[in-house]
Structures are given as C-alpha cells and as structure tokens.
Amino acid sequence: MQKHEENTAAQEDWPGNHIAQMLDTACPGDPVTDYALNFQKLLRDLGYETIIFALNIVPGIRPEDFRPMKDSAVKAPREGDILLYHFSANSKVNPDYVRFNCRRVLVWHGEVPGREVFAFDPQRAALLERTAREVSWLAPYTEAVIADSDSAAEQIRALGFSCPVHVITPLIPFEWYDADRSGMLPASDAQKQLFVAAGDILPERRIGEMIGCFAAYNKTYNRNSRLMLIGHCDESGPYYLTLRDYEEKLSLDPGAVFFAGRLSERDMLPYFLHSAAYLDMSEFETFPLPLAQAMFLKLPVLCRRTPATRQLLGEDALYLPESDMALSAGLMNRVAKDAKLRSAMIIRAKDRLGAFTWAVQQEKFTRVIQDMVGAGPVQMTMMKKKAGE
C-alpha cells in the first residue's frame, strides 16, 4: 500500500493502492459524516493518501475533505485500491460500489426495522425495509465489514454477510463536553427535579414508554419534576401528536414533559449537568453517543438493556425493565435520592469510557486497515469465487 510524505488533501483521481471512502451525503454535524471524517484523520495519521467521495455535499463541508462523486474528473479505482462504503438506514445502494473493480469494505451504521415506524410513517417504513433488502445484495461483493457497534455487527451478519466483521465504535468527542462551556440553566428548570433525554423524536426511540415511566415517577415520588426531551421533532407529524395525546391522558401538569427541540452544545450542557439521570428507552440504537456524553458528565444513565447499551454500559449497569413502569419509576427515585448508588454508577461509567478513547479506537482501526492492506487483491479474488461470482 503506497504511503506518502505529505498528507495531501484532495486527489485529482485515484492513485495506485489508494484508500478512499464513499457515502451518500456529507453534512455538517451528521454522525455518519463525522464517523467518515474521523476515519480520514486516522488514515492520514497513518500516512495513507485518502479522500471521501459523496453523492451530495451540503454547504459547510470543507472541500479539502470531500470530492463530489459525480465529478467527471474522478477516475475509477484500480484493483489494489480499497473503498470504504458507508451505508446506513436511509441509504440507497450506489451501483458504483459493485461496478468498481477494487477491494470493497462496507461500513455499516445499522438499521431500524420498518415495522417500528409503520404506524406513524409508512413511507419511511418502506424506505427502511428497502435498505435492509438492498444492503443484503452487497454481501457477495464485500471483502469485510466495519460495523459501528456490536448491535450493528449482529444486524449485518443476520443480513447474510459471512465475511469478517470488525466493530469500531464512533470516536466520542470528549472535548465537546467541557462543563466550563455550559450555558445557564433557566430559572424555571433550576427549581425542578430534571430528567433528560437527547435525540430526535422518532418512534424507534420509544418516547411514549419514556413518558409513561416519567409519569409514574412524577405522580408517585415528585410532582415537581420535569422530563426534558432534547432533539428535533416534527410538531405536525402523527408521532408527535400521538405523544401529546398520551401526555394529556396521563394527566401530567402542563410543562412536566417539555419538547425542547434541537439545542446547541452550550445550551444542552446545563441540562446534563443538573439532571438526576439520563433516560433512554430506545431498542434499535446502534452506538448511543448521548449516553456516552451523559456518562462523561457524571450523569447516571437509566436505559433499556440492548446490545448497544450493554456494549457501552456493561452487564452490571442499572437497566430499566421493559414493561413495568412502576418499577422503572422506583429505580428513577433511587438514582435521584441515593448518593451512594449515584457515585457507584458514575465510577463504573468512567471505567467503561476508557474503552472508547481515541487511542483505543485508533489502535483497532489501524489493525483492521493493516490486515486488509496485507491481505492484498489475491485474497479478494478468492473470496469472489467463494461468493459465486
């Protein structure tokens, strides 16, 4: 694999033995885009020539990091080149992945079953089901998979990929979570017992279950409590309206559940710093970055036991039961009041985060890349024959 002395940014076309990435859309702040940019930094630190190709590039992306896939000046890769193709729940197969005569690695960011969202968004459900079908078509053409979590690895194997699957979690941007950069907590929130959750308001995140658990806590233990839901929501969409109806049926006080919308890091930090616990009931997350943020900020996490949360929190975390809201409310009360329990949860979380530092992830990524580079195109040819090509 060719290296170079200077890490040049954009390349006019594919040099020999080049490692490149490809994704649908490059967008500032998008998790898949950030994941690809971190890979690019690691590759350049290793001395490899690399660039990211994207079908769509949103304004705000640095041109030295990305090249338009439709650029007529971009030549096709050669047999020894390695292409890392990022594929997520909203992706549609790019035929170039199969057309290019190079070594192909799928970077899998997980799926959400269409049945999870069908009742509220049939169109999105159809898109999700199509994604699962289309990614399975890529199995015979794929030399290896990089999955962004243990749960994503389980998914891709279930979709028919028998090639090696490597798990490299997203690099946690600990530098973003500096408490000194926090804004001020509004006085109306400072007077309440807060619980916080972050992420877009989507059916697969089981927001209704979260509201139900909080309502049981609010009514049984502390009426002066508030659930802060931070993340984008479509206020005209059926899911949001259903949640509001459910909130009304639970007879919660006005403002007890607050949909805050998207907040900047500065505005979001005070809620993490002053809450009793971070809540999450998602069943189909891959790697849950907001949970890592809560752990770093010494905020106890209460969530559903899933492959993704077990990977981050371990087996001895305090998990919420899936169907017993009264018991969940009791656990919320324990975490809010028991200083010894909170301290133990914070210490365990700090120990767990050590496995997700830049140095650890860099070591994993370096080993995967070096193994692929060392395998060479001969192994890929053999794998193609095995796949029946």
C-alpha positions as CSV (number, residue, x, y, z in Angstrom):
1,M,0.0,0.0,0.0
2,Q,1.5,3.3,-1.1
3,K,2.2,5.9,1.5
4,H,3.4,9.5,1.0
5,E,5.5,12.0,2.9
6,E,3.0,14.8,2.9
7,N,-0.7,14.3,3.6
8,T,-2.2,16.0,0.6
9,A,-5.9,16.7,0.8
10,A,-7.9,16.2,-2.4
11,Q,-6.6,14.0,-5.2
12,E,-7.2,14.5,-8.8
13,D,-8.1,10.9,-9.2
14,W,-7.3,7.5,-7.6
15,P,-3.6,7.0,-7.1
16,G,-2.4,3.4,-7.1
17,N,-3.2,1.5,-3.9
18,H,-5.4,4.2,-2.6
19,I,-7.8,4.0,0.4
20,A,-11.0,6.1,-0.1
21,Q,-14.4,6.4,1.5
22,M,-17.8,6.9,-0.2
23,L,-21.1,8.0,1.3
24,D,-24.5,9.3,0.2
25,T,-24.5,12.8,1.8
26,A,-21.8,14.8,3.5
27,C,-23.5,17.1,6.0
28,P,-22.0,19.1,8.9
29,G,-22.9,17.5,12.3
30,D,-24.2,14.3,10.7
31,P,-23.0,11.2,12.7
32,V,-22.1,9.3,9.6
33,T,-20.2,12.2,8.1
34,D,-18.3,12.7,11.4
35,Y,-17.5,9.0,11.5
36,A,-16.0,9.2,8.0
37,L,-14.0,12.3,8.9
38,N,-12.5,10.5,11.9
39,F,-11.5,7.6,9.6
40,Q,-10.0,10.1,7.3
41,K,-7.9,11.6,10.0
42,L,-6.7,8.2,11.2
43,L,-5.8,7.2,7.7
44,R,-3.8,10.4,7.1
45,D,-2.1,10.0,10.5
46,L,-1.0,6.5,9.3
47,G,0.4,8.2,6.1
48,Y,-2.1,7.0,3.5
49,E,-3.4,9.0,0.7
50,T,-7.2,9.3,1.2
51,I,-10.3,11.2,0.3
52,I,-14.0,10.9,0.8
53,F,-16.4,10.9,-2.1
54,A,-20.1,11.9,-1.6
55,L,-23.1,12.0,-3.9
56,N,-24.4,15.1,-2.2
57,I,-22.3,17.7,-0.3
58,V,-24.2,20.1,1.9
59,P,-22.8,23.7,2.3
60,G,-20.5,24.0,5.3
61,I,-18.4,20.9,4.4
62,R,-14.7,21.6,3.8
63,P,-13.9,21.0,0.1
64,E,-10.5,19.6,1.0
65,D,-12.1,16.7,2.8
66,F,-14.7,15.7,0.2
67,R,-15.0,15.2,-3.6
68,P,-18.3,15.1,-5.5
69,M,-18.9,11.5,-6.7
70,K,-20.4,12.9,-9.9
71,D,-17.2,14.8,-10.7
72,S,-16.3,13.8,-14.3
73,A,-12.6,14.2,-13.4
74,V,-12.7,11.3,-10.9
75,K,-11.4,8.1,-12.4
76,A,-12.4,4.7,-11.3
77,P,-10.2,2.9,-8.7
78,R,-7.9,0.1,-9.6
79,E,-7.8,-3.5,-8.4
80,G,-5.5,-2.8,-5.4
81,D,-7.4,0.2,-4.1
82,I,-9.7,-0.1,-1.1
83,L,-13.1,1.5,-0.9
84,L,-14.9,2.0,2.4
85,Y,-18.6,2.5,1.6
86,H,-20.7,4.0,4.4
87,F,-24.3,2.6,4.4
88,S,-27.0,3.5,7.0
89,A,-30.7,3.1,7.5
90,N,-31.6,5.8,5.0
91,S,-29.1,4.8,2.3
92,K,-29.8,3.6,-1.3
93,V,-27.3,1.4,-3.0
94,N,-24.8,3.2,-5.1
95,P,-24.1,1.0,-8.1
96,D,-20.5,2.2,-8.2
97,Y,-19.8,0.0,-5.2
98,V,-20.4,-3.1,-7.4
99,R,-19.2,-1.6,-10.6
100,F,-15.7,-0.5,-9.3
101,N,-13.1,-3.2,-9.8
102,C,-11.4,-2.7,-6.4
103,R,-11.5,-4.2,-2.9
104,R,-14.8,-3.3,-1.2
105,V,-15.4,-2.8,2.5
106,L,-18.9,-2.0,3.8
107,V,-19.1,0.4,6.8
108,W,-22.4,-0.4,8.3
109,H,-24.2,2.1,10.6
110,G,-27.2,-0.1,11.5
111,E,-30.8,-0.4,10.5
112,V,-34.2,0.3,12.1
113,P,-36.9,-2.3,11.2
114,G,-39.7,-0.7,9.2
115,R,-42.3,-2.2,11.5
116,E,-41.1,0.1,14.2
117,V,-42.3,3.2,12.4
118,F,-45.0,2.0,10.0
119,A,-47.9,3.1,12.1
120,F,-46.7,6.7,12.1
121,D,-44.7,7.0,8.8
122,P,-45.5,4.3,6.2
123,Q,-43.2,6.0,3.6
124,R,-40.2,5.9,5.9
125,A,-41.1,2.3,6.9
126,A,-40.9,1.3,3.2
127,L,-37.5,3.1,2.9
128,L,-36.1,1.2,5.9
129,E,-37.3,-2.1,4.6
130,R,-35.8,-1.3,1.2
131,T,-32.5,-0.5,2.8
132,A,-32.4,-3.9,4.5
133,R,-33.1,-5.7,1.2
134,E,-30.6,-3.7,-0.8
135,V,-27.7,-4.0,1.6
136,S,-28.0,-7.8,1.6
137,W,-27.4,-7.6,-2.2
138,L,-23.9,-6.3,-1.5
139,A,-22.8,-9.3,0.5
140,P,-21.1,-11.2,-2.4
141,Y,-19.1,-8.1,-3.4
142,T,-17.8,-7.3,0.1
143,E,-14.5,-8.3,1.5
144,A,-15.1,-7.1,5.0
145,V,-17.5,-5.1,7.1
146,I,-16.7,-2.4,9.7
147,A,-19.7,-2.0,12.0
148,D,-20.2,1.0,14.3
149,S,-21.4,-1.1,17.2
150,D,-22.0,-4.7,18.5
151,S,-25.6,-4.4,17.6
152,A,-24.8,-3.3,14.0
153,A,-22.5,-6.2,13.7
154,E,-25.3,-8.6,14.7
155,Q,-27.6,-7.0,12.2
156,I,-25.2,-7.3,9.3
157,R,-24.5,-10.9,9.9
158,A,-28.2,-11.6,10.0
159,L,-28.5,-9.9,6.6
160,G,-26.3,-12.6,5.1
161,F,-22.7,-11.2,5.4
162,S,-20.3,-14.1,6.1
163,C,-17.1,-12.0,5.6
164,P,-15.1,-10.8,8.6
165,V,-17.0,-8.1,10.6
166,H,-14.9,-5.6,12.7
167,V,-16.5,-3.4,15.3
168,I,-15.1,0.2,15.5
169,T,-17.4,2.5,17.5
170,P,-17.7,6.2,16.8
171,L,-15.0,8.3,18.3
172,I,-16.5,10.1,21.3
173,P,-15.8,13.8,21.1
174,F,-15.0,14.3,24.8
175,E,-13.6,17.7,24.1
176,W,-17.1,18.9,23.2
177,Y,-18.4,18.0,26.6
178,D,-16.5,20.6,28.6
179,A,-18.6,21.7,31.6
180,D,-16.9,25.1,31.5
181,R,-18.6,25.8,28.1
182,S,-22.0,25.3,29.6
183,G,-24.7,27.9,29.4
184,M,-27.0,28.9,32.2
185,L,-30.0,26.7,33.2
186,P,-33.3,28.7,33.0
187,A,-34.6,29.6,36.4
188,S,-37.9,27.7,35.7
189,D,-35.9,24.4,35.2
190,A,-33.5,25.0,38.1
191,Q,-36.4,24.8,40.5
192,K,-37.4,21.3,39.3
193,Q,-36.1,17.8,39.5
194,L,-34.9,17.2,36.0
195,F,-34.6,14.1,33.9
196,V,-33.1,14.5,30.4
197,A,-33.1,12.6,27.1
198,A,-31.4,13.6,23.8
199,G,-32.1,12.5,20.2
200,D,-34.7,13.1,17.5
201,I,-38.3,12.4,18.5
202,L,-38.8,9.2,16.5
203,P,-40.9,6.1,17.1
204,E,-38.0,3.7,17.3
205,R,-36.7,5.6,20.4
206,R,-39.9,4.6,22.3
207,I,-40.6,8.1,23.6
208,G,-44.0,7.1,24.7
209,E,-42.6,4.4,27.1
210,M,-40.2,7.0,28.4
211,I,-43.0,9.5,29.1
212,G,-45.0,6.7,30.8
213,C,-42.1,5.9,33.1
214,F,-41.6,9.5,33.9
215,A,-45.4,10.0,34.6
216,A,-45.3,7.1,37.1
217,Y,-42.3,8.8,38.8
218,N,-43.9,12.3,38.7
219,K,-47.1,11.1,40.3
220,T,-45.7,8.7,42.9
221,Y,-42.5,10.4,44.0
222,N,-42.1,14.0,42.9
223,R,-44.7,16.3,41.3
224,N,-42.1,19.0,40.9
225,S,-40.2,17.1,38.3
226,R,-39.7,17.6,34.5
227,L,-38.7,15.4,31.6
228,M,-36.6,17.4,29.1
229,L,-36.7,15.9,25.6
230,I,-33.9,17.5,23.5
231,G,-34.0,16.8,19.8
232,H,-35.7,17.6,16.5
233,C,-39.4,16.8,16.4
234,D,-42.0,17.3,13.6
235,E,-44.7,19.1,15.6
236,S,-47.2,18.5,12.8
237,G,-46.4,14.8,12.4
238,P,-48.6,11.9,13.7
239,Y,-46.0,10.6,16.2
240,Y,-45.6,13.9,18.0
241,L,-49.3,14.4,18.1
242,T,-49.8,10.9,19.5
243,L,-47.3,11.6,22.2
244,R,-49.1,14.8,23.1
245,D,-52.4,12.9,23.3
246,Y,-50.8,10.3,25.5
247,E,-49.3,13.0,27.8
248,E,-52.8,14.5,28.2
249,K,-54.3,11.1,29.1
250,L,-51.7,10.7,31.8
251,S,-53.0,13.9,33.4
252,L,-49.5,15.4,33.8
253,D,-49.2,19.0,34.8
254,P,-48.5,21.4,31.9
255,G,-44.8,21.5,31.1
256,A,-44.0,18.4,33.0
257,V,-42.8,16.9,29.7
258,F,-41.0,19.5,27.7
259,F,-40.1,19.1,24.0
260,A,-37.1,21.4,23.8
261,G,-36.2,20.9,20.1
262,R,-32.6,20.9,19.0
263,L,-30.2,22.7,21.3
264,S,-26.6,23.8,20.8
265,E,-24.0,22.0,22.9
266,R,-23.7,25.1,25.1
267,D,-27.5,25.2,25.7
268,M,-27.8,21.4,26.2
269,L,-24.9,21.0,28.7
270,P,-26.7,22.6,31.7
271,Y,-29.5,20.1,31.5
272,F,-27.0,17.2,31.6
273,L,-25.2,18.8,34.5
274,H,-28.3,19.4,36.6
275,S,-30.4,16.4,35.9
276,A,-31.0,13.4,38.2
277,A,-30.5,10.9,35.4
278,Y,-30.4,10.4,31.7
279,L,-33.3,8.4,30.4
280,D,-33.4,6.2,27.2
281,M,-35.9,3.5,26.1
282,S,-34.6,3.0,22.6
283,E,-34.5,-0.6,21.3
284,F,-32.8,-0.1,17.9
285,E,-29.9,2.3,18.6
286,T,-26.5,1.4,17.3
287,F,-23.9,3.3,19.3
288,P,-25.7,5.8,21.5
289,L,-23.4,8.9,21.7
290,P,-25.7,10.9,24.0
291,L,-25.4,8.2,26.6
292,A,-21.6,8.5,26.4
293,Q,-22.0,12.2,26.8
294,A,-24.1,11.7,30.0
295,M,-21.5,9.2,31.4
296,F,-18.6,11.7,30.7
297,L,-20.5,14.4,32.5
298,K,-21.1,12.2,35.6
299,L,-24.9,11.9,34.9
300,P,-26.3,8.4,35.8
301,V,-27.9,6.6,32.9
302,L,-31.1,4.6,33.1
303,C,-32.0,2.8,29.9
304,R,-33.3,-0.3,28.2
305,R,-30.9,-3.3,28.1
306,T,-29.9,-3.8,24.4
307,P,-26.8,-4.9,22.6
308,A,-25.8,-1.2,22.1
309,T,-26.3,-0.2,25.8
310,R,-24.6,-3.4,27.1
311,Q,-21.6,-2.5,24.9
312,L,-21.4,0.9,26.4
313,L,-22.5,0.3,30.0
314,G,-21.6,-3.3,30.6
315,E,-23.6,-6.0,32.3
316,D,-23.7,-4.5,35.8
317,A,-25.5,-1.3,34.8
318,L,-28.9,-0.4,36.3
319,Y,-31.3,-1.1,33.4
320,L,-35.0,-0.2,33.3
321,P,-37.5,-3.0,32.9
322,E,-39.2,-3.0,29.5
323,S,-42.8,-3.2,30.6
324,D,-43.0,-2.3,34.3
325,M,-43.4,1.5,34.6
326,A,-44.0,1.4,38.3
327,L,-40.7,-0.4,38.9
328,S,-38.9,2.0,36.5
329,A,-40.3,4.9,38.5
330,G,-38.9,3.3,41.7
331,L,-35.4,3.0,40.1
332,M,-35.6,6.6,38.9
333,N,-36.4,7.6,42.5
334,R,-33.5,5.6,43.9
335,V,-31.0,7.1,41.5
336,A,-32.3,10.6,42.3
337,K,-32.0,10.2,46.1
338,D,-29.3,7.5,46.8
339,A,-26.0,9.3,46.7
340,K,-24.0,6.1,47.2
341,L,-25.7,4.5,44.3
342,R,-25.2,7.5,42.1
343,S,-21.5,7.6,43.0
344,A,-21.1,3.9,42.1
345,M,-22.8,4.3,38.8
346,I,-20.6,7.3,38.0
347,I,-17.4,5.4,38.8
348,R,-18.4,2.4,36.7
349,A,-19.3,4.7,33.8
350,K,-15.9,6.4,34.0
351,D,-14.1,3.0,33.9
352,R,-16.3,1.9,30.9
353,L,-15.5,5.1,28.9
354,G,-11.8,4.2,28.9
355,A,-12.5,1.6,26.2
356,F,-13.8,4.3,23.8
357,T,-10.9,6.8,23.8
358,W,-9.3,8.0,20.6
359,A,-6.2,5.9,21.4
360,V,-8.1,2.7,21.7
361,Q,-10.2,3.2,18.6
362,Q,-7.1,4.3,16.7
363,E,-5.4,1.0,17.6
364,K,-8.5,-1.0,16.4
365,F,-8.7,0.9,13.1
366,T,-5.0,0.6,12.5
367,R,-5.1,-3.1,13.0
368,V,-8.1,-3.5,10.6
369,I,-6.5,-1.4,7.9
370,Q,-3.2,-3.1,8.1
371,D,-4.8,-6.5,8.0
372,M,-6.7,-5.5,4.8
373,V,-3.7,-4.0,3.2
374,G,-1.6,-7.1,4.0
375,A,-4.3,-9.4,2.6
376,G,-3.9,-7.9,-0.9
377,P,-6.1,-8.4,-4.0
378,V,-5.4,-12.1,-4.3
379,Q,-7.4,-12.9,-1.2
380,M,-10.2,-10.7,-2.6
381,T,-10.2,-12.8,-5.8
382,M,-10.6,-16.0,-3.8
383,M,-13.4,-14.5,-1.8
384,K,-15.2,-13.5,-5.0
385,K,-15.0,-17.1,-6.3
386,K,-16.4,-18.4,-3.0
387,A,-19.3,-16.0,-3.3
388,G,-20.1,-17.5,-6.7
389,E,-19.0,-14.6,-8.9
